[in-house]
Amino acid sequence: MSTKRIVQIGLVLSLFVAAFVSFYASANPDGLEFVAEQVGFLDTAKDSATGSSPLADYGLTGFEDERLSVGIAGIIGVLLTAVISFGLFTLIKKR
């Protein structure tokens, strides 16, 4: 199997996971948030500077349907990562 084919399959699988499976991710707090809650300093946390961005909190603002919001945000994230990665790899390959 060629490298190009493996990359294509990986991209399709990543898009599938981002669009459909990501909605079922755990809603429990991550490790740092959990420890902050246990130790007692979670209430001193400040909002992120990017907290009001269109893709904040793993969703796309402006959508009523949470499943659709999370799926579209995941697809956008995968595509942006792929475009940036392929661009960098192309630049590196030319050198």
Helices and strands as residue ranges (DSSP letters): H 3-16, I 17-21, G 22-24, H 31-39, G 42-44, G 56-58, H 66-94
